[in-house]
Amino acid sequence: MKSISSIILLSLILSTYASDNPLTGYVNPLLGTATLWEPEDLGYVRTWKNRTWGAEVFPGSSLPNAMVQLSPVTQFRSGAGYQYEDTVIYGFAHTNKGHWNLLHLPLLPVTGEVSASDYASGYSHQQESARPGYYRVYLERYGIDAELTSTLRCGYHRYSFSKDQPKQVIADMTRTNNQVRAWSIQQTEEKVFTGFQDAEGKIYFYAVSNYPIEHIELAKDDQHEVSVIHFGENKKDEPLELKIGFSFVSIDNARMNLEEEMIDKSFTQVIQEADKTWETLLSRIKVSGGTEREKGLFYSTLYRSFLWPALRSDVNGDFTDERGAVVNEGFRYYTNPSFWDDYRNKLVLLGMISPDVTADVIKSITDRGEKRGGYMPTFFHGDHASVFVAGSWLRGITGFDLERAYNLLLKNATVPGRGGRPYLDEYLERGWIAEKDTTNVPTWDEYKAAVTKTVEYAYDDYATALIAKELGDKDHYRTLMERSGNYKNLFDPSTGFFRGKIEDGSWIADFDPYYPYFAYMYREANAWNSLFFAPHDLEGMIVLYPNAEAVDRKLDSLFTEPWRGYEAHNMTGFIGNYCHGNQPSHSIPYTYYFIGKQEKAQCVLDSIMDRFYDMGAEKLAYAGMDDAGEMSAWYVFNAIGLYTYSPADPEYIVSVPLFDKVEFTLGDNTTFTIRKKGNGKKITGIRYGGESIDGWFVTHDQLKKGKELVITTTE
């Protein structure tokens, strides 16, 4: 039977300080782990055997922006490795992004005979729980209660076996979400095993047990192989505990990380410290009013916004750089952000609350860029490090070398080459990128995504121009600002959509604004969800249409024209043809503001927040992928009445918050307050520090003064 004692013990531990740490109790790490199945949630009837993409998040233990994310694996090669509907667990892996990669060093406690290809254990959600910094599940096949917690660079496992059962742990060294190039595991001391696994980063580990290790064997059949660690007995029938330090540098550094962060701490102490860390972060935004459900969604999405990028340097500052050399540059080294996804909002939220992390992330991508051909790293699509760097600097985060970063970004914007912007030569020559002239393109075919690239490069040019202005580079400022209008080159006034062109400059004939593409004309969108993308040029965007009434009609049509039943597992969660389940459309609702219809925007924003963050039968599904925190950060910002409409600019568009009062403490410990007056959707007044704000935006400099933002509404 399951270990009841560990559950009671944890409850007693947490109850001793729960009254001092109430916000972590609102967080549900399982939120986002479920998949949408029903047509009313999906927006179409499923015919594929493949499941629709979920939020692809993990429920396990991590600290903010940590190296270690210790979480269960129910499927390999599937998002974060955990799907709520799955019924077995293959192990507990130690790295995670929620993006079809990582899952280093999966471990699973077992008893009895082991089959290399059949060792996963069943589990039930009734015997599973999670909170920030802690995860627990009962492994039914083996009668083992498994508990997990972690520090920045270390994982802590506690396994309660049934009495007198032999204690074994499977290390599935050949498997992660990526191809494993090489691996090693060996016993090095009586209670120590060490090794590495090379799969999207070569991670080293140093593991200490409270039980002696008898031996490590290789179990192999014609399908798979695993390493089995056999533990001897001690005089007490205690839970098996594993404290594991990790490093992307060496085993010695993994040991150093373990000795610094965890070696002398109890399981209880590590849980308490993790809870305190998260409580401190969550307390940066305190909300009053609203429902318990809204608070649960708010603090769960705030938590989810701070798990990526991930730390890659050790306690002494060592890290393995882009060239494979071990270096120490005096800053914390992080992974690349998920730029195409989270430049829109999450990276701004990171900077507001953790500016020191943001500065080190920019130092990291600068170091990486200088060692990979002189181009700033990109991710998936676009060149949005420019937006991140500009927006961070202009918000007062100056703890990095702006000129070094700018040199890389300028090369991205001006020099075609491998590592920079794809198809930049076309963009520089004519101000837009041509798409292939073809017909009947299947949704999943890969092409240039030429429309999306063109309009996003124009915005990236604007962001880079802001940096040029800061540095006094007048020539490039003028050139880049001129290019920031290139989004207009693919606007088709006859349809009111951005539309692809072929090489000769004529419009693509096979044009259906309702049809979704993965990378033909549009990136993970259709023409409807690609509307109005020019966050740096509101007036220029609006005047592409005959008048404000035409814009109003277009927006109304977007939110009322029904989805045509197209099945695309990366597009779910619809209001009309608006898809909240993918990023390209996330700024469109605010367009109503610029034609005098702010209240219409608020109706849409409220509907999104109410409908798309606890969906499905279990109320644990997002409308679409969280994408390293972007979907979550969207909720956080809109719930407090601010949004990063143009993240490169140090300002926020004001909306109606869910909560009556918000106290937001910035990274410099300045606290500003947001207060809502009235319960309507129409904003009739915005005041900051007692003074009326003209327009819809409040600047970051204003918020840094630590005064009160009052948003007055009416029905």
VMD Tcl script that draws the C-alpha trace (Angstrom):
set ca {
  {0.00 0.00 0.00}
  {1.07 3.58 -0.48}
  {3.09 5.44 2.10}
  {0.60 7.50 4.09}
  {3.26 8.64 6.55}
  {5.11 10.74 3.97}
  {1.89 12.55 3.00}
  {1.05 13.30 6.62}
  {4.60 14.45 7.27}
  {4.54 16.82 4.29}
  {1.20 18.25 5.41}
  {2.61 18.92 8.86}
  {5.72 20.51 7.37}
  {3.78 22.84 5.12}
  {1.17 23.71 7.74}
  {3.88 25.11 9.99}
  {4.51 27.96 7.59}
  {1.47 27.97 5.27}
  {0.01 31.01 7.03}
  {3.18 32.95 6.22}
  {3.30 31.72 2.63}
  {-0.26 31.73 1.28}
  {0.44 32.42 -2.39}
  {2.17 29.13 -3.22}
  {-1.06 27.44 -2.16}
  {-2.81 29.02 -5.15}
  {-0.38 27.46 -7.63}
  {-1.36 24.24 -9.36}
  {1.66 22.88 -11.31}
  {-0.68 20.38 -13.00}
  {-2.52 23.22 -14.75}
  {-1.64 22.97 -18.43}
  {-0.74 19.28 -18.40}
  {-4.04 18.06 -19.87}
  {-4.93 17.83 -23.56}
  {-8.05 19.10 -25.30}
  {-10.22 16.34 -26.75}
  {-13.79 17.55 -27.08}
  {-14.95 19.40 -30.24}
  {-16.39 22.26 -28.20}
  {-12.95 22.88 -26.71}
  {-10.90 22.21 -29.83}
  {-13.07 24.11 -32.27}
  {-13.25 21.13 -34.65}
  {-13.88 17.39 -34.73}
  {-10.75 15.26 -34.38}
  {-10.04 12.75 -37.12}
  {-6.30 12.26 -36.57}
  {-4.98 9.62 -34.25}
  {-2.36 12.06 -32.98}
  {-3.46 14.10 -30.03}
  {-3.82 17.85 -30.28}
  {-0.98 19.77 -28.69}
  {-1.60 20.77 -25.11}
  {0.15 23.47 -23.14}
  {3.11 21.05 -22.99}
  {4.11 21.95 -19.45}
  {5.63 19.83 -16.71}
  {4.23 19.33 -13.20}
  {7.45 18.55 -11.36}
  {9.79 20.47 -9.09}
  {11.89 23.45 -10.12}
  {13.05 26.80 -8.80}
  {12.79 29.97 -10.91}
  {15.02 29.78 -14.00}
  {16.87 26.79 -12.55}
  {19.16 24.24 -14.16}
  {17.11 21.35 -12.77}
  {13.47 20.61 -13.53}
  {12.71 17.29 -11.83}
  {9.51 15.89 -13.29}
  {7.74 12.65 -14.26}
  {7.93 11.26 -17.79}
  {4.80 9.58 -19.14}
  {5.84 9.85 -22.81}
  {9.13 10.45 -24.53}
  {9.25 12.70 -27.60}
  {6.12 14.46 -26.45}
  {6.29 18.05 -25.27}
  {7.35 18.21 -21.65}
  {7.23 14.43 -21.39}
  {4.10 14.45 -19.25}
  {0.52 14.15 -20.51}
  {-2.25 14.11 -17.93}
  {-4.22 11.46 -19.82}
  {-1.33 8.97 -19.77}
  {-1.47 6.09 -17.34}
  {2.16 5.07 -16.79}
  {5.38 6.74 -15.65}
  {8.74 5.84 -17.20}
  {10.88 7.84 -14.85}
  {11.70 11.19 -13.31}
  {13.87 13.34 -15.57}
  {15.95 16.35 -14.53}
  {15.71 18.94 -17.32}
  {12.61 20.31 -19.02}
  {11.39 23.14 -21.19}
  {8.03 21.94 -22.40}
  {9.16 21.96 -26.01}
  {9.92 18.42 -27.22}
  {13.47 18.40 -25.94}
  {15.66 17.71 -22.88}
  {14.52 15.19 -20.18}
  {18.04 14.31 -19.10}
  {18.70 11.31 -16.84}
  {15.30 9.65 -16.31}
  {15.31 7.59 -13.09}
  {12.63 5.24 -11.78}
  {12.59 3.27 -8.50}
  {11.62 -0.39 -9.00}
  {11.56 -3.72 -7.18}
  {11.99 -7.31 -8.30}
  {12.95 -8.52 -11.76}
  {13.42 -5.80 -14.37}
  {12.60 -5.98 -18.06}
  {14.55 -3.47 -20.12}
  {11.60 -2.70 -22.38}
  {8.80 -3.10 -19.85}
  {9.38 -1.34 -16.57}
  {6.99 1.66 -16.52}
  {4.59 1.86 -13.59}
  {0.93 2.69 -13.54}
  {-0.27 5.57 -11.36}
  {-3.46 7.47 -10.63}
  {-4.10 11.17 -10.20}
  {-5.82 10.44 -6.91}
  {-2.38 9.48 -5.59}
  {-0.50 12.36 -7.16}
  {0.11 15.90 -5.91}
  {2.24 18.89 -6.84}
  {3.09 22.33 -5.53}
  {5.97 24.71 -6.29}
  {9.18 22.86 -5.48}
  {7.53 19.51 -4.72}
  {5.97 16.59 -6.60}
  {4.69 13.26 -5.30}
  {3.16 10.16 -6.91}
  {2.46 6.57 -5.91}
  {3.91 3.97 -8.31}
  {1.29 1.25 -8.30}
  {3.33 -1.45 -10.01}
  {6.02 -1.38 -7.35}
  {4.20 -0.10 -4.28}
  {6.58 2.87 -4.04}
  {5.71 6.37 -2.91}
  {7.97 8.74 -4.90}
  {8.63 12.31 -3.81}
  {10.74 14.94 -5.56}
  {12.15 18.34 -4.69}
  {15.04 20.40 -6.01}
  {17.43 23.33 -5.74}
  {18.87 25.38 -8.59}
  {21.30 22.69 -9.75}
  {20.33 19.59 -7.78}
  {17.53 17.08 -7.57}
  {16.38 15.29 -4.44}
  {14.49 11.99 -4.72}
  {12.82 10.22 -1.79}
  {11.37 6.77 -2.45}
  {9.36 4.95 0.21}
  {9.39 1.23 -0.60}
  {7.10 -1.38 0.88}
  {8.69 -3.13 3.86}
  {11.47 -5.59 3.06}
  {11.36 -4.90 -0.70}
  {14.74 -4.76 -2.48}
  {15.63 -1.22 -3.48}
  {16.56 -0.61 -7.13}
  {16.57 2.38 -9.44}
  {16.48 2.24 -13.23}
  {18.57 4.83 -15.07}
  {17.33 4.94 -18.65}
  {20.62 6.27 -20.02}
  {19.84 5.79 -23.71}
  {16.66 7.81 -23.77}
  {15.61 11.46 -23.54}
  {13.46 13.66 -25.77}
  {16.55 14.06 -27.95}
  {18.99 11.63 -29.51}
  {21.47 10.40 -26.92}
  {24.95 10.58 -28.45}
  {26.86 9.05 -25.55}
  {26.40 8.18 -21.91}
  {28.17 6.77 -18.90}
  {27.17 5.64 -15.43}
  {29.36 4.03 -12.78}
  {29.68 3.51 -9.04}
  {32.60 5.55 -7.68}
  {32.17 5.22 -3.90}
  {30.14 3.08 -1.52}
  {27.09 5.36 -1.80}
  {27.95 7.37 -4.92}
  {27.29 6.91 -8.62}
  {28.32 9.36 -11.32}
  {28.25 9.79 -15.07}
  {26.98 11.88 -17.95}
  {24.37 11.90 -20.68}
  {24.97 13.75 -23.94}
  {21.65 14.80 -25.51}
  {21.04 18.47 -26.35}
  {23.76 19.37 -23.94}
  {26.16 17.07 -22.18}
  {25.02 16.93 -18.57}
  {27.16 15.44 -15.81}
  {25.81 14.11 -12.53}
  {27.10 13.20 -9.09}
  {24.59 11.21 -7.01}
  {24.77 10.35 -3.32}
  {22.51 7.75 -1.72}
  {21.70 7.09 1.91}
  {22.00 3.34 1.14}
  {25.14 1.53 0.00}
  {25.24 0.58 -3.67}
  {25.72 -3.15 -4.30}
  {26.32 -2.90 -8.03}
  {25.08 -1.37 -11.29}
  {24.04 -3.80 -14.01}
  {23.06 -3.35 -17.65}
  {19.68 -4.93 -18.38}
  {19.18 -5.46 -22.09}
  {16.77 -7.14 -24.49}
  {16.22 -6.93 -28.23}
  {14.30 -3.64 -27.88}
  {16.01 -1.54 -25.25}
  {18.63 -1.36 -22.54}
  {18.67 0.27 -19.12}
  {21.08 0.55 -16.22}
  {19.85 -0.84 -12.90}
  {21.32 0.43 -9.65}
  {21.00 -2.12 -6.87}
  {21.12 -0.84 -3.30}
  {22.02 -2.82 -0.23}
  {20.23 -2.61 3.08}
  {20.95 -0.56 6.17}
  {19.75 -1.20 9.69}
  {16.70 1.01 9.33}
  {13.90 0.56 6.85}
  {14.16 4.20 5.76}
  {13.09 5.66 2.41}
  {15.78 5.55 -0.26}
  {17.09 9.08 -0.79}
  {19.13 10.29 -3.75}
  {20.76 13.71 -3.77}
  {22.02 14.47 -7.27}
  {24.13 17.41 -8.36}
  {24.24 18.40 -12.03}
  {26.60 20.37 -14.23}
  {27.11 20.99 -17.94}
  {30.85 21.25 -17.25}
  {32.12 18.18 -15.38}
  {31.42 15.56 -12.73}
  {33.65 17.48 -10.34}
  {31.50 20.55 -10.82}
  {28.35 18.48 -10.35}
  {29.77 17.36 -7.00}
  {30.64 20.97 -6.15}
  {27.09 22.08 -6.94}
  {25.69 19.30 -4.76}
  {27.97 20.11 -1.84}
  {27.12 23.80 -2.06}
  {23.35 23.52 -2.46}
  {22.07 20.31 -0.91}
  {24.42 17.78 0.61}
  {23.79 18.65 4.28}
  {20.08 19.38 3.93}
  {17.12 17.17 4.69}
  {14.29 16.55 2.25}
  {12.02 18.66 4.44}
  {14.47 21.55 4.47}
  {14.81 21.59 0.69}
  {11.01 21.62 0.29}
  {10.73 24.51 2.72}
  {13.44 26.49 0.97}
  {11.84 25.89 -2.43}
  {8.48 27.04 -1.11}
  {10.07 30.16 0.37}
  {11.81 30.97 -2.91}
  {8.58 30.74 -4.84}
  {6.65 32.64 -2.20}
  {9.13 35.49 -2.47}
  {8.73 35.65 -6.23}
  {4.95 35.30 -6.25}
  {4.70 38.02 -3.59}
  {6.07 40.49 -6.10}
  {2.49 40.78 -7.36}
  {-0.20 40.78 -4.68}
  {-3.81 40.91 -5.79}
  {-6.98 41.73 -3.89}
  {-10.53 41.05 -5.01}
  {-11.43 38.65 -7.77}
  {-12.60 35.09 -7.28}
  {-10.63 32.20 -5.83}
  {-10.57 30.67 -9.30}
  {-9.08 33.85 -10.77}
  {-6.43 33.95 -8.06}
  {-5.60 30.31 -8.70}
  {-5.21 30.97 -12.43}
  {-3.24 34.13 -11.77}
  {-0.64 32.65 -9.44}
  {-0.41 29.44 -11.47}
  {0.35 31.41 -14.63}
  {2.75 33.71 -12.77}
  {4.59 30.61 -11.53}
  {4.64 29.13 -15.02}
  {6.15 32.34 -16.44}
  {9.39 31.91 -14.48}
  {10.66 28.45 -15.43}
  {12.55 29.31 -18.64}
  {15.22 30.29 -19.71}
  {17.21 27.82 -17.67}
  {20.50 28.17 -15.81}
  {23.55 26.50 -17.34}
  {26.44 27.75 -15.16}
  {27.71 26.29 -11.90}
  {27.99 27.76 -8.42}
  {31.51 28.98 -9.20}
  {30.42 30.57 -12.51}
  {31.88 27.91 -14.82}
  {29.97 27.06 -17.98}
  {30.56 25.34 -21.29}
  {30.36 27.94 -24.03}
  {29.22 27.81 -27.64}
  {32.61 26.50 -28.77}
  {32.68 23.72 -26.17}
  {35.26 25.43 -23.98}
  {34.87 25.68 -20.21}
  {34.94 29.38 -19.34}
  {34.04 31.67 -16.47}
  {32.93 35.15 -17.50}
  {31.63 36.32 -14.14}
  {27.91 36.02 -14.88}
  {25.26 33.31 -14.72}
  {24.95 31.58 -18.08}
  {21.44 30.77 -19.33}
  {19.85 28.98 -22.25}
  {18.43 31.03 -25.10}
  {14.93 32.30 -24.49}
  {12.16 30.93 -26.69}
  {12.31 34.18 -28.65}
  {9.51 33.83 -31.18}
  {7.10 32.90 -28.44}
  {7.99 34.88 -25.36}
  {9.46 38.14 -26.67}
  {5.86 39.34 -26.79}
  {5.34 39.45 -23.03}
  {7.12 36.86 -20.86}
  {10.59 38.35 -21.26}
  {9.25 41.75 -20.23}
  {7.67 40.22 -17.13}
  {10.98 38.52 -16.36}
  {12.74 41.89 -16.56}
  {10.20 43.63 -14.37}
  {10.58 41.11 -11.53}
  {14.06 39.61 -12.07}
  {16.19 42.23 -13.85}
  {19.39 40.54 -12.68}
  {18.38 37.34 -14.47}
  {17.44 39.34 -17.56}
  {20.84 41.06 -17.66}
  {22.60 37.71 -17.41}
  {20.39 36.20 -20.12}
  {21.42 39.04 -22.45}
  {25.07 38.52 -21.50}
  {24.60 34.84 -22.31}
  {23.09 35.35 -25.75}
  {25.74 37.98 -26.51}
  {28.51 35.56 -25.55}
  {26.85 32.88 -27.62}
  {26.44 35.16 -30.62}
  {30.03 36.36 -30.59}
  {31.19 32.75 -30.66}
  {28.84 31.52 -33.40}
  {29.68 33.73 -36.36}
  {28.82 37.14 -35.02}
  {25.03 36.78 -35.25}
  {22.74 37.15 -32.28}
  {20.92 33.84 -31.68}
  {17.48 33.45 -33.17}
  {14.82 30.93 -32.28}
  {12.55 29.09 -34.71}
  {11.42 32.14 -36.65}
  {12.14 35.86 -36.68}
  {14.90 37.84 -34.98}
  {13.31 38.89 -31.74}
  {16.37 39.16 -29.52}
  {16.33 42.71 -30.88}
  {13.02 43.37 -29.15}
  {14.22 41.74 -25.94}
  {17.46 43.74 -25.78}
  {15.84 47.07 -26.71}
  {12.90 46.65 -24.36}
  {15.13 45.59 -21.47}
  {17.58 48.48 -21.87}
  {14.85 51.09 -22.24}
  {13.21 49.76 -19.06}
  {16.40 50.50 -17.17}
  {18.11 47.11 -17.24}
  {21.61 48.27 -18.09}
  {23.81 45.62 -16.47}
  {25.12 44.35 -19.80}
  {27.21 45.70 -22.68}
  {24.65 47.26 -25.03}
  {27.17 47.98 -27.77}
  {28.33 44.35 -27.93}
  {24.73 43.18 -28.19}
  {23.97 45.84 -30.80}
  {26.87 44.78 -33.01}
  {25.37 41.31 -33.21}
  {21.82 42.54 -33.77}
  {22.99 44.94 -36.48}
  {24.69 42.09 -38.31}
  {21.46 40.10 -38.04}
  {19.63 43.01 -39.66}
  {22.11 43.91 -42.38}
  {24.37 40.98 -43.33}
  {22.83 37.88 -44.95}
  {24.44 34.68 -43.78}
  {24.01 31.44 -41.96}
  {23.05 32.15 -38.39}
  {21.28 35.41 -39.16}
  {17.84 36.18 -40.54}
  {16.65 33.66 -43.13}
  {15.97 35.20 -46.58}
  {17.46 38.51 -45.50}
  {18.88 39.07 -48.99}
  {15.37 39.20 -50.43}
  {14.16 41.44 -47.65}
  {17.02 43.90 -48.13}
  {16.63 43.97 -51.90}
  {12.91 44.68 -52.14}
  {11.50 45.09 -48.64}
  {9.59 41.82 -48.59}
  {10.17 38.08 -48.95}
  {8.65 36.11 -51.80}
  {6.72 32.90 -51.28}
  {6.57 29.91 -53.60}
  {3.97 30.05 -56.35}
  {1.98 26.88 -55.79}
  {-1.52 25.65 -54.96}
  {-3.27 23.33 -52.52}
  {-0.54 23.52 -49.88}
  {-1.11 21.06 -47.03}
  {-1.17 22.73 -43.62}
  {2.04 21.09 -42.44}
  {4.26 21.69 -45.46}
  {7.38 23.77 -44.78}
  {7.93 26.88 -46.87}
  {9.30 30.35 -46.07}
  {6.45 31.73 -43.93}
  {7.25 34.81 -46.00}
  {4.43 37.06 -44.84}
  {5.10 36.51 -41.18}
  {8.84 36.96 -41.64}
  {8.38 40.21 -43.55}
  {6.11 41.88 -41.01}
  {8.16 40.61 -38.06}
  {11.47 41.70 -39.60}
  {9.96 45.17 -39.94}
  {9.28 45.20 -36.21}
  {12.73 43.80 -35.46}
  {14.19 46.63 -37.56}
  {12.28 49.09 -35.40}
  {13.61 47.51 -32.21}
  {17.18 47.57 -33.52}
  {16.68 51.20 -34.54}
  {15.79 52.07 -30.94}
  {19.17 50.69 -29.86}
  {20.93 52.57 -32.68}
  {19.35 55.76 -31.38}
  {20.53 55.04 -27.85}
  {24.08 54.56 -29.11}
  {24.05 57.57 -31.43}
  {24.27 55.54 -34.64}
  {22.21 57.99 -36.71}
  {22.80 56.42 -40.12}
  {21.61 52.97 -39.15}
  {18.80 54.49 -37.12}
  {17.42 56.24 -40.21}
  {17.84 53.15 -42.40}
  {16.23 50.79 -39.92}
  {13.35 53.13 -39.21}
  {12.65 53.35 -42.93}
  {12.66 49.57 -43.14}
  {10.28 49.32 -40.18}
  {7.53 50.27 -42.61}
  {8.14 47.19 -44.77}
  {5.12 45.46 -43.25}
  {3.02 47.60 -45.63}
  {4.57 45.90 -48.65}
  {2.54 42.73 -48.12}
  {-0.77 44.37 -47.26}
  {-3.42 43.65 -49.86}
  {-6.04 46.45 -49.78}
  {-8.41 44.41 -51.95}
  {-8.82 41.82 -49.19}
  {-7.76 43.74 -46.08}
  {-5.21 41.03 -45.20}
  {-1.47 40.62 -45.23}
  {-0.97 38.35 -48.22}
  {1.93 36.56 -49.87}
  {3.55 37.59 -53.11}
  {5.49 35.49 -55.60}
  {8.81 36.47 -57.18}
  {7.32 38.76 -59.83}
  {5.51 40.82 -57.20}
  {2.00 39.56 -57.92}
  {-0.27 38.29 -55.17}
  {-0.49 34.57 -54.50}
  {-3.61 33.48 -56.31}
  {-4.51 30.50 -54.16}
  {-5.52 32.65 -51.20}
  {-8.00 31.54 -48.57}
  {-7.81 33.67 -45.40}
  {-9.45 30.89 -43.39}
  {-6.96 28.15 -44.24}
  {-4.22 27.58 -41.60}
  {-0.59 26.99 -42.51}
  {2.45 25.90 -40.58}
  {4.90 27.81 -42.79}
  {3.27 28.88 -46.07}
  {2.85 32.64 -46.11}
  {2.07 32.56 -42.39}
  {3.85 30.93 -39.46}
  {1.39 28.75 -37.52}
  {-1.57 30.90 -38.48}
  {-4.01 31.85 -41.18}
  {-4.55 35.32 -42.64}
  {-7.14 36.19 -40.00}
  {-4.72 35.52 -37.17}
  {-2.02 37.57 -38.89}
  {-3.99 40.82 -38.98}
  {-2.80 44.19 -37.68}
  {0.77 43.25 -36.77}
  {2.61 46.58 -36.60}
  {2.87 47.28 -32.87}
  {5.39 50.06 -33.51}
  {3.24 51.93 -36.04}
  {-0.36 52.08 -34.89}
  {-1.38 54.99 -37.09}
  {0.37 53.58 -40.16}
  {-1.37 50.26 -39.68}
  {-4.83 51.76 -39.27}
  {-4.61 53.97 -42.35}
  {-4.03 50.92 -44.54}
  {-7.81 50.61 -44.33}
  {-10.26 53.10 -45.84}
  {-11.45 54.33 -42.44}
  {-12.00 53.36 -38.81}
  {-15.32 51.74 -39.66}
  {-13.55 49.34 -42.04}
  {-11.14 48.36 -39.25}
  {-14.08 47.88 -36.91}
  {-15.83 45.61 -39.39}
  {-12.66 43.60 -39.96}
  {-12.17 43.05 -36.25}
  {-15.82 42.16 -35.71}
  {-15.55 39.64 -38.53}
  {-12.43 38.09 -36.99}
  {-14.24 37.43 -33.74}
  {-17.52 36.27 -35.32}
  {-16.61 34.41 -38.52}
  {-16.61 30.78 -37.38}
  {-13.57 28.55 -37.66}
  {-14.12 26.44 -40.74}
  {-13.37 23.13 -39.03}
  {-9.77 22.88 -40.21}
  {-7.88 20.40 -38.08}
  {-4.52 21.73 -36.96}
  {-3.15 20.39 -33.71}
  {-1.29 23.65 -32.97}
  {-4.40 25.80 -33.36}
  {-7.15 25.48 -30.75}
  {-9.24 27.79 -28.61}
  {-11.31 29.95 -30.92}
  {-13.45 33.06 -30.69}
  {-14.77 33.18 -34.21}
  {-11.60 32.86 -36.29}
  {-9.38 34.31 -33.56}
  {-7.16 31.53 -32.19}
  {-5.79 32.05 -28.70}
  {-3.99 28.71 -28.81}
  {-1.05 30.15 -30.77}
  {0.94 33.37 -30.44}
  {0.52 35.26 -33.73}
  {-2.90 36.67 -32.84}
  {-2.25 37.62 -29.22}
  {-2.03 41.39 -29.78}
  {-4.95 41.71 -32.21}
  {-7.76 42.45 -29.69}
  {-6.10 45.74 -28.64}
  {-6.57 47.10 -32.17}
  {-10.06 48.14 -31.11}
  {-8.44 50.77 -28.88}
  {-7.11 52.71 -31.83}
  {-10.50 53.18 -33.45}
  {-12.27 54.34 -30.30}
  {-13.77 50.95 -29.35}
  {-11.76 49.99 -26.27}
  {-14.75 48.33 -24.62}
  {-14.96 45.82 -27.47}
  {-11.37 44.82 -26.82}
  {-12.18 44.30 -23.15}
  {-15.07 42.00 -23.99}
  {-12.64 39.82 -25.94}
  {-9.91 39.96 -23.28}
  {-12.35 38.98 -20.53}
  {-13.66 36.10 -22.62}
  {-10.13 34.82 -23.27}
  {-9.18 34.93 -19.60}
  {-12.41 33.24 -18.59}
  {-12.43 30.48 -21.19}
  {-8.95 29.44 -22.23}
  {-6.84 28.72 -19.15}
  {-8.63 25.90 -17.34}
  {-10.31 24.04 -20.14}
  {-11.31 20.43 -20.68}
  {-12.97 17.82 -18.53}
  {-10.37 18.13 -15.76}
  {-10.11 21.95 -16.02}
  {-6.37 21.48 -16.47}
  {-5.89 22.38 -20.15}
  {-4.74 25.59 -21.81}
  {-6.13 26.58 -25.21}
  {-2.71 25.89 -26.71}
  {0.99 25.60 -26.02}
  {2.39 27.63 -23.15}
  {5.59 28.03 -25.21}
  {8.04 28.63 -22.36}
  {5.64 30.89 -20.49}
  {4.22 33.16 -23.20}
  {0.63 31.98 -22.83}
  {0.93 32.24 -19.06}
  {2.44 35.72 -19.12}
  {-0.39 36.89 -21.39}
  {-2.81 36.01 -18.60}
  {-0.67 37.61 -15.88}
  {-0.45 40.95 -17.66}
  {-4.09 41.16 -18.68}
  {-5.29 40.07 -15.26}
  {-3.55 43.10 -13.70}
  {-4.65 45.52 -16.44}
  {-1.40 46.00 -18.38}
  {-0.10 44.51 -21.60}
  {3.14 44.76 -23.56}
  {1.57 45.79 -26.86}
  {4.96 46.84 -28.25}
  {7.47 45.05 -26.02}
  {10.42 46.96 -27.50}
  {8.92 50.18 -26.14}
  {9.03 50.81 -22.38}
  {5.29 51.22 -22.01}
  {2.14 49.18 -21.41}
  {-1.35 49.43 -22.82}
  {-3.91 49.73 -20.00}
  {-6.92 47.43 -19.79}
  {-9.48 46.59 -17.11}
  {-7.90 44.35 -14.47}
  {-9.64 41.31 -13.02}
  {-8.71 42.40 -9.51}
  {-9.78 45.41 -7.47}
  {-6.24 46.11 -6.33}
  {-2.80 45.00 -7.47}
  {0.47 45.72 -5.66}
  {3.39 45.15 -8.01}
  {6.94 45.24 -6.63}
  {9.53 45.72 -9.36}
  {13.01 44.25 -9.28}
  {14.42 47.44 -7.75}
  {11.89 47.00 -4.89}
  {9.74 49.92 -5.99}
  {6.07 49.10 -5.51}
  {3.35 50.61 -7.67}
  {-0.36 49.98 -7.21}
  {-3.14 49.38 -9.71}
  {-6.67 50.08 -8.53}
  {-9.90 49.45 -10.40}
  {-12.91 51.71 -9.91}
  {-16.20 50.40 -11.24}
  {-17.15 47.04 -12.68}
  {-17.62 47.93 -16.32}
  {-15.68 47.20 -19.47}
  {-15.42 50.75 -20.78}
  {-12.48 52.74 -19.43}
  {-13.55 56.33 -18.72}
  {-10.38 57.51 -17.02}
  {-6.76 56.56 -16.33}
  {-4.83 58.42 -13.66}
  {-1.35 57.83 -12.32}
  {-0.17 59.51 -9.17}
  {-3.32 61.62 -9.26}
  {-2.61 62.96 -12.75}
  {-4.68 62.09 -15.80}
  {-3.00 60.00 -18.52}
  {-3.67 61.06 -22.08}
  {-4.18 57.99 -24.24}
  {-4.04 54.31 -23.41}
  {-0.42 53.78 -22.38}
  {1.48 54.09 -19.12}
  {5.26 54.20 -19.30}
  {7.69 52.05 -17.37}
  {9.33 55.19 -15.99}
  {5.99 56.24 -14.56}
  {5.50 52.87 -12.87}
  {9.00 53.11 -11.39}
  {7.89 56.18 -9.44}
  {5.90 53.86 -7.21}
  {2.54 55.60 -7.36}
  {-1.02 54.46 -7.91}
  {-2.56 53.72 -11.30}
  {-6.33 54.18 -11.08}
  {-8.46 52.73 -13.88}
  {-12.03 54.00 -13.81}
  {-14.67 52.05 -15.70}
  {-18.34 52.18 -16.49}
  {-20.86 49.70 -17.86}
}
mol new
graphics top color blue
foreach p $ca { graphics top sphere $p radius 0.5 }
foreach p [lrange $ca 0 end-1] q [lrange $ca 1 end] { graphics top cylinder $p $q radius 0.2 }
display resetview
